């Protein structure tokens, strides 16, 4: 069964948690005890309706404040697909959480309160989805019941969002606008009788019809080696395989490949998935590959097709989202983890801070604070083999690790 990964974003009180709860309720994905808890809590609060936001806000602070703080992953299935929803906070102080949730998502749902329209936080949510190259974006214009289900309100917000989209440099994005009332259930799973002027799909119908392409299923083939398999058993005494996940495209037996960084050439001899052999493996497959030649390959190396060599350099320029309370400063040292490869690095320069409202950049003053996004130059102790994030997501992203605490301090997207 296909698995579709969805990231959600919305400002305070846009109804994001309610929308997800409604999806779970109408697809009968809530357990009996969870549903009973929602009913009881709604009654205690004096509501004459079910407060579906309680289905997703798991932290005590979230329930008390009525906001989303942490990234929660919610799972549900229909007869056609399985879904994983990354329920991410929309507040500026939790930008790092939103980047984390959206980084592996194939679809984004951006909620807009029909009473408020496109606001500053909408700009930031859309900017992050552009930065992470999320191709499918559903703009859910929520709380239509509070504006009398007025078509003119929907069309005005759609026009404003289109103007925002015109400022984006990401041209592969597909936008779908759906008017909804998460509280009433209009156009979430079931069509809305109150909005006969809207003839499009509900949110669930649209999701059901999307093709669940892997996030990393684009660009040239990249196979970072996770580990070397040497069983040394009687049956496999001389076996030497290389385990990892295929990104970008497919590999097949007989393909001529180059091992990086040594630039040694060979051909694929066998492809294993557990104990079964295959002639070909698609992007997203975790496999074990053997080569025709007995050459030196270790964890951190990468197999690529011979005519698809990436850039190999000791300095990179990247857009970095900073996730640590300790500021990023010029001259500091971090470990760059790029795929399975770890390299000591030095921050050569913090060129600017990127504004998430599409108004360009501002001076970074040689530092990047928590939740800020900036353009950063990084010098490496040895070359890495990379593509730009735009060309190949898997080979164009990395994380910065604090060598002292071993904490993930930032995530970068190579320009």
C-alpha positions in Angstrom: 0.0 0.0 0.0 1.2 3.5 -0.8 2.3 5.7 2.0 1.8 9.5 1.7 3.7 11.8 4.1 2.0 15.1 4.9 3.2 18.2 6.7 0.7 20.7 8.1 1.2 24.4 8.9 -1.0 27.0 10.3 -1.1 30.0 12.5 -2.5 30.1 16.0 -6.3 29.2 16.0 -6.3 28.5 12.3 -7.8 25.1 13.2 -4.9 22.8 12.1 -5.3 20.3 15.0 -9.1 20.4 14.5 -8.6 19.6 10.8 -6.4 16.6 11.5 -8.8 15.4 14.2 -11.7 15.7 11.8 -9.7 13.6 9.2 -9.2 10.9 11.8 -12.8 11.0 13.0 -14.4 10.9 9.6 -12.1 8.1 8.4 -13.0 6.2 11.6 -9.3 6.2 12.6 -9.8 7.2 16.3 -9.7 4.5 18.9 -12.7 4.1 21.2 -10.8 5.4 24.2 -9.5 8.4 22.4 -12.9 9.3 21.1 -14.4 8.9 24.6 -11.7 11.2 26.0 -12.5 13.8 23.4 -16.2 13.6 24.2 -15.6 13.9 27.9 -13.2 16.8 27.6 -15.5 18.7 25.2 -18.4 18.3 27.7 -16.2 19.5 30.6 -15.3 22.6 28.6 -19.0 23.3 27.9 -18.7 22.8 24.1 -21.8 21.7 22.2 -19.5 20.0 19.7 -16.5 17.6 19.7 -13.2 19.4 20.1 -11.1 17.4 17.6 -7.9 19.3 18.3 -7.6 17.0 21.4 -6.9 14.1 19.1 -3.5 15.6 18.2 -2.2 17.9 20.9 -0.5 15.4 23.1 1.6 17.6 25.5 0.0 19.1 28.6 1.2 22.5 27.6 -0.4 22.1 24.1 -3.8 21.2 25.6 -3.6 24.0 28.2 -2.7 26.7 25.7 -4.5 25.4 22.7 -1.4 25.6 20.5 0.9 23.1 18.9 4.4 23.0 20.2 6.0 19.7 19.3 6.0 17.8 16.0 3.6 14.9 16.3 3.3 12.1 13.8 -0.2 10.9 13.3 -1.0 7.7 11.3 -4.2 6.6 9.6 -5.2 4.6 6.6 -8.0 4.3 4.1 -8.7 1.4 1.7 -6.4 3.1 -0.9 -3.5 4.6 1.1 -1.7 4.9 4.4 -0.9 8.4 5.7 1.6 9.9 8.0 0.8 13.5 9.1 3.6 15.6 10.6 1.6 18.0 12.8 4.1 20.9 13.0 3.8 24.1 15.0 3.3 27.3 13.0 4.9 29.8 15.5 8.1 31.6 14.5 9.9 30.3 17.6 9.3 26.7 16.4 10.6 27.2 12.9 13.1 24.4 13.4 10.2 22.0 14.3 8.4 22.9 11.1 11.5 22.4 9.0 12.0 19.0 10.6 8.4 17.9 9.9 8.3 19.1 6.3 11.8 17.8 5.3 10.5 14.3 4.5 6.9 15.2 3.4 5.5 14.8 -0.1 2.5 17.1 0.5 2.0 20.2 2.6 -1.4 21.5 3.9 -1.2 25.2 4.7 -4.2 26.4 6.7 -5.6 29.9 6.4 -8.3 31.4 8.7 -11.0 32.7 6.3 -11.6 35.6 8.6 -7.9 36.7 8.6 -6.7 35.8 5.1 -3.0 35.7 4.1 -0.9 36.9 7.0 2.7 37.2 7.9 2.9 33.6 9.3 1.4 32.3 6.0 4.4 33.8 4.2 6.8 31.9 6.5 4.9 28.6 6.1 5.0 28.9 2.3 8.6 30.0 2.3 9.7 26.9 4.3 7.8 24.6 1.9 9.5 26.4 -1.0 12.9 26.0 0.7 12.3 22.3 1.2 11.0 21.9 -2.4 7.6 20.3 -1.3 5.9 20.0 -4.7 2.2 19.4 -3.6 0.7 22.1 -1.5 -3.0 22.2 -0.4 -4.1 25.7 0.7 -7.0 24.9 3.0 -9.0 28.0 3.6 -10.7 27.1 6.9 -13.5 28.4 9.1 -15.7 29.1 6.0 -18.7 28.7 8.3 -17.7 31.8 10.2 -17.8 33.9 7.0 -21.1 32.6 5.8 -19.5 30.2 3.3 -19.0 33.3 1.1 -17.4 32.5 -2.2 -16.0 36.0 -2.6 -14.0 35.5 0.6 -12.5 32.3 -0.7 -11.6 33.9 -4.1 -10.0 37.0 -2.5 -7.7 34.8 -0.3 -6.9 32.6 -3.3 -5.9 35.7 -5.3 -3.7 37.0 -2.4 -2.0 33.6 -2.2 -1.4 33.5 -5.9 0.3 36.9 -5.6 2.5 35.3 -2.9 3.2 32.4 -5.1 4.4 34.7 -7.9 7.2 35.8 -5.6 8.5 32.2 -5.2 11.4 30.9 -7.2 10.2 27.3 -7.0 8.4 26.7 -10.3 7.6 22.9 -9.9 5.1 23.5 -7.1 1.4 22.5 -7.6 -1.1 24.5 -5.6 -4.7 23.3 -4.8 -7.2 25.6 -3.0 -10.0 24.0 -1.0 -12.6 25.9 1.2 -13.2 24.0 4.4 -14.8 24.1 7.8 -12.8 21.6 9.9 -15.2 22.0 12.8 -18.3 21.2 10.7 -16.5 18.7 8.5 -17.2 20.6 5.2 -14.8 19.5 2.4 -12.5 17.6 4.7 -13.7 14.1 4.1 -17.3 14.8 2.9 -18.4 17.4 0.4 -20.0 20.6 1.7 -23.7 21.2 0.9 -23.2 24.7 2.2 -20.8 25.5 -0.6 -22.4 24.5 -3.8 -20.3 27.0 -5.7 -17.2 24.8 -5.0 -17.1 21.8 -7.3 -13.5 20.5 -6.5 -12.3 17.6 -4.4 -12.4 17.4 -0.6 -9.1 17.3 1.1 -9.2 13.5 1.5 -10.3 12.9 -2.1 -7.4 15.1 -3.3 -4.9 13.2 -1.1 -6.3 9.8 -2.3 -5.7 10.8 -6.0 -2.1 12.0 -5.4 0.8 9.8 -6.5 2.9 9.0 -3.5 6.4 9.7 -5.0 9.3 9.3 -2.6 10.7 12.7 -1.5 14.1 11.6 -2.8 12.9 10.1 -6.0 14.4 12.7 -8.3 17.8 13.6 -9.7 20.7 11.3 -10.5 21.3 8.0 -8.8 23.1 8.2 -5.5 23.9 5.2 -3.2 25.6 6.2 0.1 27.2 3.1 1.6 25.8 2.5 5.1 27.8 -0.6 6.0 29.9 -3.4 4.4 28.4 -6.9 4.7 31.0 -9.6 5.3 29.1 -12.7 6.7 32.2 -15.0 6.6 30.0 -18.1 6.8 30.7 -21.4 5.0 28.2 -20.5 2.3 29.3 -16.9 1.9 33.0 -17.0 2.9 34.1 -14.5 0.2 30.9 -12.4 0.1 31.4 -8.7 0.2 28.3 -6.5 -0.2 27.5 -2.9 0.3 24.3 -2.0 2.1 22.4 1.3 1.7 19.4 3.1 0.3 19.1 4.1 -3.3 18.2 7.8 -4.0 17.4 9.6 -7.2 16.8 6.8 -9.7 17.1 3.1 -10.2 20.1 0.7 -10.3 20.3 -2.6 -12.2 22.7 -5.5 -12.5 25.4 -4.6 -15.1 25.3 -0.8 -14.5 28.8 0.8 -14.7 29.4 2.6 -11.4 32.1 4.8 -9.9 33.0 4.7 -6.2 33.5 8.0 -4.5 35.8 9.5 -3.3 38.4 7.0 -4.8 36.9 7.3 -8.4 37.4 3.6 -8.8 35.3 2.0 -11.6 33.3 -1.2 -11.5 30.0 -2.8 -12.4 27.1 -4.0 -10.3 27.2 -7.8 -10.0 24.2 -8.6 -7.8 21.4 -6.8 -6.0 20.0 -8.4 -2.8 17.0 -7.5 -0.7 17.3 -9.8 2.3 18.0 -13.2 0.8 16.4 -12.6 -2.6 18.2 -11.4 -5.8 16.8 -8.8 -8.1 17.9 -7.5 -11.5 16.9 -3.9 -10.7 16.1 -1.8 -7.6 14.1 1.5 -7.6 14.8 4.7 -5.8 13.9 4.4 -2.1 14.9 0.7 -2.0 17.2 -0.4 0.9 19.4 -3.1 -0.7 22.7 -4.9 -0.6 24.9 -4.5 -3.7 27.9 -6.5 -4.8 30.4 -5.4 -7.4 32.3 -7.3 -10.1 35.7 -6.1 -8.9 37.2 -6.6 -5.4 37.9 -3.0 -4.6 38.0 -1.0 -1.3 34.6 0.4 -0.4 33.8 1.6 3.2 31.0 3.3 5.1 30.7 6.9 3.9 31.6 6.1 0.3 29.1 6.5 -2.4 28.3 4.6 -5.6 27.1 6.6 -8.6 26.7 5.8 -12.3 29.9 6.5 -14.2 28.4 9.3 -16.2 26.7 11.0 -13.2 29.6 12.2 -11.1 28.5 14.9 -8.5 30.5 17.9 -7.5 33.5 17.1 -5.3 34.7 20.1 -3.3 36.1 21.2 0.1 33.9 24.3 0.4 30.1 24.6 0.2 27.6 27.4 0.3 24.3 26.5 1.8 21.0 27.8 3.2 21.1 26.8 6.9 18.2 26.7 9.4 19.7 27.1 12.8 18.2 24.8 15.6 20.5 25.4 18.6 20.1 28.0 21.4 23.8 28.5 21.1 24.3 30.9 18.2 26.1 29.9 15.0 29.1 32.2 14.6 31.9 32.6 12.0 35.0 30.6 12.8 33.2 28.0 14.9 33.7 24.3 14.1 31.0 21.6 13.6 30.8 18.2 12.2 29.0 18.1 8.8 27.1 14.8 8.4 26.3 14.5 4.7 24.5 11.1 4.0 26.7 8.6 5.8 29.8 10.7 5.6 31.0 12.8 8.6 33.5 15.6 8.0 35.0 18.2 10.4 34.1 21.7 9.2 34.6 25.4 10.0 32.1 28.1 9.4 33.9 30.4 6.9 31.2 33.1 6.8 27.6 33.8 7.6 26.6 36.0 4.7 23.1 37.1 5.5 19.8 36.2 7.2 17.0 35.2 4.8 13.7 36.9 5.6 10.8 34.4 5.3 8.4 37.0 4.0 10.1 37.1 0.6 11.6 40.5 1.2 15.2 39.4 0.6 18.0 39.3 3.1 19.3 41.3 6.1 22.8 41.5 7.6 23.7 38.5 9.7 26.4 40.3 11.7 28.4 37.1 11.7 25.9 35.1 13.7 22.7 33.1 13.2 20.3 32.7 16.1 17.8 30.0 17.0 15.2 29.5 14.3 16.9 31.9 11.9 17.6 30.9 8.3 20.8 32.2 6.7 23.2 31.8 3.8 26.4 30.2 5.1 29.8 29.4 3.7 31.5 26.2 5.1 35.0 24.9 4.7 35.5 21.2 5.1 38.5 19.2 6.3 38.2 16.9 3.2 36.1 17.0 0.0 32.5 15.7 0.0 30.6 14.6 -3.1 27.4 16.6 -3.4 24.6 18.0 -5.6 22.6 21.2 -5.0 19.5 20.5 -3.0 17.4 21.7 -6.0 19.0 19.0 -8.2 19.0 16.1 -5.7 17.4 16.4 -2.2 19.2 13.4 -0.7 22.6 14.5 -1.8 22.1 18.2 -1.3 21.2 18.2 2.4 23.3 17.8 5.5 23.1 18.4 9.3 25.6 20.3 11.5 26.5 18.4 14.7 28.0 20.1 17.8 31.1 18.0 18.4 31.0 18.7 22.2 27.3 17.8 22.8 26.7 15.6 19.8 23.4 17.6 19.3 22.0 18.4 15.9 22.6 22.1 15.8 21.4 23.0 12.2 20.2 21.6 8.9 21.6 22.8 5.6 20.5 22.8 2.0 23.4 23.2 -0.5 23.0 26.0 -3.0 
